[in-house]
């Protein structure tokens, strides 16, 4: 994948996480047009860059536990 596509996907992920509009992992992947396994790798990458990403079972969405800027 090209760097530009990767950056654009990261921005889209960031937007959905900020709005708490991701849904569960299957829905989040579907919104991004990728597989669940690719989503999980991308989430891992973001976490390795310091993103405090958490998942809320109650609201079924990913969110930032504390303030974060991509």
C-alpha positions as CSV (number, residue, x, y, z in Angstrom):
1,X,0.0,0.0,0.0
2,X,1.3,3.5,-0.8
3,X,2.2,5.8,2.0
4,X,-0.5,8.3,1.0
5,X,-3.2,5.6,1.2
6,X,-2.0,4.5,4.6
7,X,-2.0,8.1,5.9
8,X,-5.5,8.7,4.5
9,X,-6.8,5.5,6.2
10,X,-5.1,6.6,9.5
11,X,-6.9,10.0,9.2
12,X,-10.2,8.3,8.6
13,X,-9.7,6.0,11.5
14,X,-8.8,9.0,13.7
15,X,-12.0,10.8,12.6
16,X,-14.2,7.8,13.4
17,X,-12.5,7.2,16.8
18,X,-12.8,10.9,17.7
19,X,-16.5,10.9,16.9
20,X,-17.0,7.5,18.7
21,X,-18.6,6.3,15.5
22,X,-16.6,3.1,14.8
23,X,-18.9,0.4,15.9
24,X,-17.3,-3.0,16.7
25,X,-14.3,-4.2,14.9
26,X,-16.3,-5.8,12.0
27,X,-18.3,-2.6,11.5
28,X,-15.2,-0.4,11.8
29,X,-13.4,-2.5,9.2
30,X,-16.4,-2.4,6.9
31,X,-16.6,1.4,7.2
32,X,-13.0,1.6,6.1
33,X,-13.3,-1.0,3.3
34,X,-10.7,-3.3,4.8
35,X,-10.7,-6.7,6.5
36,X,-10.9,-7.1,10.3
37,X,-7.3,-8.4,10.4
38,X,-6.0,-5.4,8.5
39,X,-7.9,-3.1,10.9
40,X,-6.4,-4.9,13.9
41,X,-2.9,-4.4,12.5
42,X,-3.6,-0.7,11.8
43,X,-5.0,-0.2,15.3
44,X,-1.8,-1.9,16.7
45,X,0.3,0.6,14.6
46,X,-1.6,3.6,16.0
47,X,-1.2,2.3,19.5
48,X,2.6,1.9,18.9
49,X,2.6,5.5,17.9
50,X,1.1,6.4,21.3
51,X,-2.6,6.5,20.5
52,X,-4.5,5.6,23.7
53,X,-7.2,3.6,21.9
54,X,-9.7,1.7,24.0
55,X,-12.9,-0.1,23.2
56,X,-16.1,0.5,25.1
57,X,-18.3,-2.6,25.4
58,X,-21.3,-0.6,26.5
59,X,-21.4,1.8,23.5
60,X,-19.6,-0.7,21.2
61,X,-17.1,1.8,19.8
62,X,-13.4,2.6,19.9
63,X,-12.4,5.9,21.6
64,X,-9.3,7.7,22.8
65,X,-8.8,7.2,26.6
66,X,-7.1,10.6,26.8
67,X,-6.4,13.5,24.4
68,X,-4.4,12.4,21.3
69,X,-3.4,14.1,18.1
70,X,-2.5,12.1,15.1
